[in-house]
Structure formats: C-alpha cells, structure tokens
Amino acid sequence: MSLIKRFSRRICVGIIWFGFTLYILWLAPLDRPESFTLLRHLLTFQLDQVNSYLVAIFWMMGVWPMIYACLMFADGRMQKLPAFLYFLVSNGIGIVGLAPYLALRKRSQIFIGQVDWFLQLLDSHFMGVFLSLCTIGLLSYALLTGDWPNFIEQWRTIPFIHLITLDFCLMAVLFPLSPLLDDDMARRNLQNAWVFWSIALLPLFGALFYLCLRPPLQVEAREQGETP
C-alpha cells in the first residue's frame, strides 16, 4: 500500500471521529431524561422495559472493544500510545474513545517482546469463538423477541438509541478502514488480499471469523524481541 493510501486512511478515521463527536454534541443525549432511564434499564437487566434490539446492540458494544483489543494489545507493545487506556475509554464512549488510537498509532508489522498470558489469551482462537458465541446469542435474542418496527421508530426519535446504533455501525466500518488490521495480518504473514476483503465486506462476522481462524503471532518476531 502506498504512503498516500495509508495517509488517506488515517484522514478518513480522523474525519469520522471528528464528525461523529460533533454529531453527539449536537444531539446531546445526556440532556434527555429518557437516556438515563434506558441506561438504567439496560444496566440493571430490566429487559422487559427495553426493545430486544437495543439490548443486543448495547451489549455488543462490549463485544466490539474486545474484538479491537485482540489486535490492539499486541500492537500497543510497539506504540507510545497507551492501548489499554484507549480500550477502557472505548468501553464507555465507543468509537469516540477508540478512533484517536486508530488515527494516531504508527504503522508496525512485527511483534517485539514477550507474549505473556494476557496476550496469549487475546491471541487464542478460544477468544474468537467466545466472542462469536456471545454475538450469535445476542443477535438470536433480538431476532426472536425484538420488535423491529418499534426499534426503527425509537431510532428515529430517541437520540440515545440513534447514537448507540450509529456507534455500533462505525465500529464495523473502522475495523477494516484503519491500518490496524493490515498490520496484524502482516505480523502473522497473512498477506492475501481475499482474506482482507472477506473481513471488510462481512461486517462484524468478518472480524469474528478472523479472530477464530488467524494464525498465531510469528515465532520469529517473538524470538527477535528476546535476543539481546
């Protein structure tokens, strides 16, 4: 990929972050009392008070940061940016907290350092399978018990639901748009274009399939970090 294309992808991530942040400030969901009511119902599992589609999207907004974490924490070993901090913030405010890391990180396609138990867990196929099962369970719950026309009406009229749904969609857009995915694939000697486009053109499940099937971090990269 040329330098211009890499730079343009960073610019796109920055524009999305800036535009969505302004959109949130304009809609001001925290100024609406129904936002706190919905949030209380979701956090206290009063699911009969909330449309099942919102329940699924709300809890899958916890799945998305974990998908990114499976790439970010290995990548963060080569960055000055604190990946853990951006991960924590993204769990609270979604793409607004995550996009700055994606836009400001430096390209790095090798892993240098020790692979501790935490990275081994994030790098394991078990984590990909676990996140996939969580996603399938949440989507099944929404499809079987949710009211789609009612959710569409709420999406149009309630800023909290409107914004969290857009946030969920932007998580899917930025996953292949950011060079983070390219660099993770390169660390695993996975350079096939069809693999990238399979992930990019299959929102959410493309990322999950990648975590389930990707090769481990290359042993040579690990050994390089261990050599004095």
C-alpha positions as a Markdown table, in Angstrom:
| # | Residue | x | y | z |
|---|---|---|---|---|
| 1 | Met | 0.0 | 0.0 | 0.0 |
| 2 | Ser | 1.4 | 3.4 | -1.0 |
| 3 | Leu | 2.2 | 6.1 | 1.5 |
| 4 | Ile | -0.7 | 8.3 | 0.1 |
| 5 | Lys | -3.2 | 5.5 | 0.7 |
| 6 | Arg | -2.0 | 4.9 | 4.2 |
| 7 | Phe | -2.2 | 8.6 | 5.0 |
| 8 | Ser | -5.7 | 8.9 | 3.4 |
| 9 | Arg | -7.0 | 6.1 | 5.6 |
| 10 | Arg | -5.7 | 8.0 | 8.7 |
| 11 | Ile | -7.5 | 11.1 | 7.5 |
| 12 | Cys | -10.7 | 9.1 | 7.0 |
| 13 | Val | -10.6 | 7.8 | 10.5 |
| 14 | Gly | -10.0 | 11.3 | 11.9 |
| 15 | Ile | -12.9 | 12.8 | 9.9 |
| 16 | Ile | -15.2 | 10.1 | 11.1 |
| 17 | Trp | -14.1 | 10.7 | 14.7 |
| 18 | Phe | -14.5 | 14.5 | 14.4 |
| 19 | Gly | -17.8 | 14.3 | 12.6 |
| 20 | Phe | -19.4 | 11.8 | 15.0 |
| 21 | Thr | -18.2 | 13.7 | 18.0 |
| 22 | Leu | -19.8 | 16.9 | 16.7 |
| 23 | Tyr | -23.0 | 14.9 | 16.0 |
| 24 | Ile | -23.1 | 13.6 | 19.5 |
| 25 | Leu | -22.7 | 17.1 | 20.9 |
| 26 | Trp | -25.4 | 18.4 | 18.6 |
| 27 | Leu | -27.9 | 15.7 | 19.6 |
| 28 | Ala | -26.8 | 16.0 | 23.3 |
| 29 | Pro | -28.3 | 12.7 | 24.5 |
| 30 | Leu | -27.3 | 13.3 | 28.1 |
| 31 | Asp | -29.7 | 16.3 | 28.2 |
| 32 | Arg | -32.6 | 13.9 | 27.6 |
| 33 | Pro | -34.2 | 12.2 | 30.7 |
| 34 | Glu | -35.1 | 9.1 | 28.6 |
| 35 | Ser | -31.4 | 8.4 | 28.0 |
| 36 | Phe | -30.8 | 7.7 | 31.7 |
| 37 | Thr | -34.0 | 5.7 | 32.0 |
| 38 | Leu | -32.9 | 3.4 | 29.2 |
| 39 | Leu | -29.4 | 3.2 | 30.5 |
| 40 | Arg | -30.7 | 2.2 | 34.0 |
| 41 | His | -32.9 | -0.5 | 32.5 |
| 42 | Leu | -30.0 | -1.9 | 30.5 |
| 43 | Leu | -27.5 | -1.9 | 33.3 |
| 44 | Thr | -30.0 | -3.5 | 35.8 |
| 45 | Phe | -31.2 | -6.1 | 33.3 |
| 46 | Gln | -34.8 | -4.8 | 33.3 |
| 47 | Leu | -35.1 | -6.3 | 29.8 |
| 48 | Asp | -38.8 | -6.3 | 29.7 |
| 49 | Gln | -38.7 | -2.5 | 29.7 |
| 50 | Val | -36.4 | -2.3 | 26.6 |
| 51 | Asn | -36.7 | -3.4 | 23.0 |
| 52 | Ser | -34.6 | -6.5 | 22.5 |
| 53 | Tyr | -32.8 | -5.0 | 19.5 |
| 54 | Leu | -31.5 | -2.2 | 21.8 |
| 55 | Val | -30.4 | -4.8 | 24.4 |
| 56 | Ala | -28.4 | -6.7 | 21.7 |
| 57 | Ile | -26.7 | -3.6 | 20.3 |
| 58 | Phe | -25.9 | -2.2 | 23.8 |
| 59 | Trp | -24.2 | -5.4 | 24.9 |
| 60 | Met | -22.5 | -6.0 | 21.6 |
| 61 | Met | -20.9 | -2.6 | 22.2 |
| 62 | Gly | -18.9 | -4.5 | 24.7 |
| 63 | Val | -18.0 | -7.2 | 22.2 |
| 64 | Trp | -16.6 | -4.7 | 19.7 |
| 65 | Pro | -13.9 | -3.3 | 22.1 |
| 66 | Met | -12.9 | -6.8 | 22.8 |
| 67 | Ile | -12.5 | -7.5 | 19.1 |
| 68 | Tyr | -10.3 | -4.5 | 18.8 |
| 69 | Ala | -8.4 | -5.5 | 22.0 |
| 70 | Cys | -7.4 | -8.7 | 20.3 |
| 71 | Leu | -5.4 | -6.6 | 17.8 |
| 72 | Met | -4.6 | -3.5 | 19.9 |
| 73 | Phe | -2.7 | -5.0 | 22.8 |
| 74 | Ala | -0.1 | -6.8 | 20.7 |
| 75 | Asp | 0.1 | -3.7 | 18.5 |
| 76 | Gly | 0.4 | -1.5 | 21.6 |
| 77 | Arg | 3.8 | -3.1 | 22.5 |
| 78 | Met | 5.3 | -1.1 | 19.6 |
| 79 | Gln | 3.4 | 2.1 | 20.2 |
| 80 | Lys | 3.9 | 5.1 | 22.5 |
| 81 | Leu | 0.1 | 5.4 | 22.8 |
| 82 | Pro | -1.3 | 3.5 | 25.8 |
| 83 | Ala | -3.5 | 0.9 | 24.1 |
| 84 | Phe | -5.0 | -0.2 | 27.4 |
| 85 | Leu | -6.3 | 3.4 | 28.2 |
| 86 | Tyr | -8.0 | 3.7 | 24.8 |
| 87 | Phe | -9.5 | 0.3 | 25.2 |
| 88 | Leu | -11.0 | 1.3 | 28.6 |
| 89 | Val | -12.4 | 4.5 | 27.3 |
| 90 | Ser | -13.9 | 2.8 | 24.2 |
| 91 | Asn | -15.9 | 0.6 | 26.6 |
| 92 | Gly | -17.5 | 3.8 | 28.0 |
| 93 | Ile | -17.9 | 6.1 | 24.9 |
| 94 | Gly | -17.4 | 3.7 | 22.0 |
| 95 | Ile | -15.7 | 4.9 | 18.8 |
| 96 | Val | -15.1 | 8.4 | 20.2 |
| 97 | Gly | -12.6 | 6.9 | 22.6 |
| 98 | Leu | -11.2 | 4.3 | 20.2 |
| 99 | Ala | -10.7 | 6.3 | 17.0 |
| 100 | Pro | -7.8 | 8.5 | 18.2 |
| 101 | Tyr | -5.7 | 5.4 | 18.8 |
| 102 | Leu | -6.5 | 4.2 | 15.3 |
| 103 | Ala | -5.7 | 7.5 | 13.7 |
| 104 | Leu | -2.5 | 8.3 | 15.7 |
| 105 | Arg | -0.8 | 4.9 | 16.0 |
| 106 | Lys | 2.3 | 4.3 | 14.0 |
| 107 | Arg | 2.5 | 1.5 | 11.4 |
| 108 | Ser | 4.2 | -1.6 | 12.9 |
| 109 | Gln | 4.1 | -5.0 | 11.2 |
| 110 | Ile | 6.3 | -7.0 | 13.6 |
| 111 | Phe | 5.9 | -8.0 | 17.2 |
| 112 | Ile | 8.8 | -7.4 | 19.5 |
| 113 | Gly | 8.7 | -8.6 | 23.1 |
| 114 | Gln | 7.4 | -11.3 | 25.4 |
| 115 | Val | 4.0 | -12.9 | 24.8 |
| 116 | Asp | 2.6 | -13.0 | 28.3 |
| 117 | Trp | -0.5 | -14.9 | 29.4 |
| 118 | Phe | -2.8 | -12.0 | 28.7 |
| 119 | Leu | -1.6 | -11.6 | 25.1 |
| 120 | Gln | -1.8 | -15.4 | 24.7 |
| 121 | Leu | -5.5 | -15.3 | 25.8 |
| 122 | Leu | -6.3 | -12.4 | 23.3 |
| 123 | Asp | -4.4 | -14.2 | 20.6 |
| 124 | Ser | -6.1 | -17.5 | 21.1 |
| 125 | His | -8.8 | -19.0 | 19.0 |
| 126 | Phe | -10.8 | -19.5 | 22.2 |
| 127 | Met | -11.3 | -15.8 | 22.5 |
| 128 | Gly | -12.6 | -15.5 | 18.9 |
| 129 | Val | -15.0 | -18.4 | 19.5 |
| 130 | Phe | -16.2 | -16.9 | 22.8 |
| 131 | Leu | -16.9 | -13.5 | 21.2 |
| 132 | Ser | -18.6 | -15.2 | 18.3 |
| 133 | Leu | -20.9 | -17.2 | 20.6 |
| 134 | Cys | -21.8 | -14.0 | 22.6 |
| 135 | Thr | -22.6 | -12.2 | 19.3 |
| 136 | Ile | -24.8 | -15.1 | 18.0 |
| 137 | Gly | -26.6 | -15.3 | 21.3 |
| 138 | Leu | -27.4 | -11.6 | 21.4 |
| 139 | Leu | -28.5 | -11.5 | 17.8 |
| 140 | Ser | -30.7 | -14.5 | 18.2 |
| 141 | Tyr | -32.3 | -12.9 | 21.3 |
| 142 | Ala | -33.0 | -9.8 | 19.3 |
| 143 | Leu | -34.4 | -11.6 | 16.3 |
| 144 | Leu | -36.6 | -13.9 | 18.3 |
| 145 | Thr | -38.0 | -11.4 | 20.9 |
| 146 | Gly | -37.4 | -7.9 | 19.4 |
| 147 | Asp | -39.9 | -5.6 | 17.8 |
| 148 | Trp | -38.1 | -4.3 | 14.6 |
| 149 | Pro | -40.7 | -1.6 | 13.6 |
| 150 | Asn | -40.7 | -0.2 | 17.2 |
| 151 | Phe | -36.9 | -0.1 | 17.2 |
| 152 | Ile | -36.8 | 1.8 | 13.9 |
| 153 | Glu | -39.3 | 4.3 | 15.4 |
| 154 | Gln | -37.2 | 4.6 | 18.5 |
| 155 | Trp | -34.0 | 5.0 | 16.4 |
| 156 | Arg | -35.6 | 8.0 | 14.6 |
| 157 | Thr | -36.9 | 9.7 | 17.8 |
| 158 | Ile | -34.6 | 8.9 | 20.7 |
| 159 | Pro | -31.1 | 10.3 | 20.5 |
| 160 | Phe | -29.6 | 7.7 | 22.8 |
| 161 | Ile | -30.8 | 4.8 | 20.6 |
| 162 | His | -29.9 | 6.7 | 17.5 |
| 163 | Leu | -26.3 | 7.3 | 18.5 |
| 164 | Ile | -25.5 | 3.9 | 20.0 |
| 165 | Thr | -26.7 | 2.3 | 16.8 |
| 166 | Leu | -24.5 | 4.6 | 14.7 |
| 167 | Asp | -21.6 | 3.9 | 17.1 |
| 168 | Phe | -22.1 | 0.2 | 16.6 |
| 169 | Cys | -22.0 | 0.6 | 12.8 |
| 170 | Leu | -18.9 | 2.8 | 12.9 |
| 171 | Met | -17.1 | 0.2 | 14.9 |
| 172 | Ala | -17.7 | -2.2 | 11.9 |
| 173 | Val | -16.6 | 0.5 | 9.4 |
| 174 | Leu | -13.3 | 1.4 | 11.1 |
| 175 | Phe | -12.2 | -2.2 | 11.7 |
| 176 | Pro | -11.0 | -2.7 | 8.0 |
| 177 | Leu | -10.6 | 1.0 | 7.3 |
| 178 | Ser | -7.8 | 1.5 | 9.9 |
| 179 | Pro | -4.4 | 0.1 | 9.1 |
| 180 | Leu | -4.5 | -1.8 | 12.4 |
| 181 | Leu | -6.0 | -4.9 | 10.7 |
| 182 | Asp | -3.3 | -4.8 | 7.9 |
| 183 | Asp | -0.5 | -4.7 | 10.4 |
| 184 | Asp | -2.0 | -7.5 | 12.5 |
| 185 | Met | -2.2 | -9.7 | 9.3 |
| 186 | Ala | 1.4 | -8.8 | 8.4 |
| 187 | Arg | 2.6 | -9.9 | 11.8 |
| 188 | Arg | 1.1 | -13.3 | 11.0 |
| 189 | Asn | 2.5 | -13.5 | 7.5 |
| 190 | Leu | -1.1 | -13.3 | 6.2 |
| 191 | Gln | -0.9 | -11.1 | 3.1 |
| 192 | Asn | -3.8 | -12.5 | 1.0 |
| 193 | Ala | -6.0 | -9.7 | -0.4 |
| 194 | Trp | -9.0 | -12.0 | -0.4 |
| 195 | Val | -8.7 | -12.5 | 3.3 |
| 196 | Phe | -8.7 | -8.8 | 3.9 |
| 197 | Trp | -11.7 | -8.2 | 1.7 |
| 198 | Ser | -13.6 | -11.1 | 3.2 |
| 199 | Ile | -13.2 | -9.4 | 6.6 |
| 200 | Ala | -14.0 | -5.9 | 5.2 |
| 201 | Leu | -17.1 | -6.9 | 3.3 |
| 202 | Leu | -18.7 | -9.0 | 6.1 |
| 203 | Pro | -19.4 | -6.6 | 8.9 |
| 204 | Leu | -18.8 | -7.9 | 12.5 |
| 205 | Phe | -18.7 | -11.5 | 11.5 |
| 206 | Gly | -15.7 | -11.0 | 9.2 |
| 207 | Ala | -13.8 | -9.7 | 12.2 |
| 208 | Leu | -15.0 | -12.6 | 14.4 |
| 209 | Phe | -14.1 | -15.2 | 11.8 |
| 210 | Tyr | -10.7 | -13.6 | 11.5 |
| 211 | Leu | -10.1 | -13.9 | 15.3 |
| 212 | Cys | -11.3 | -17.6 | 15.2 |
| 213 | Leu | -9.0 | -18.6 | 12.3 |
| 214 | Arg | -6.0 | -16.2 | 12.2 |
| 215 | Pro | -2.5 | -17.8 | 12.6 |
| 216 | Pro | -0.6 | -17.0 | 15.8 |
| 217 | Leu | 1.9 | -14.2 | 16.1 |
| 218 | Gln | 5.1 | -15.4 | 14.2 |
| 219 | Val | 7.6 | -17.2 | 16.4 |
| 220 | Glu | 10.4 | -15.3 | 14.6 |
| 221 | Ala | 9.0 | -12.0 | 15.8 |
| 222 | Arg | 8.9 | -13.2 | 19.4 |
| 223 | Glu | 12.4 | -14.6 | 19.2 |
| 224 | Gln | 13.7 | -11.3 | 17.8 |
| 225 | Gly | 12.3 | -9.5 | 20.9 |
| 226 | Glu | 14.1 | -12.0 | 23.1 |
| 227 | Thr | 17.5 | -11.6 | 21.5 |
| 228 | Pro | 19.9 | -9.2 | 23.3 |
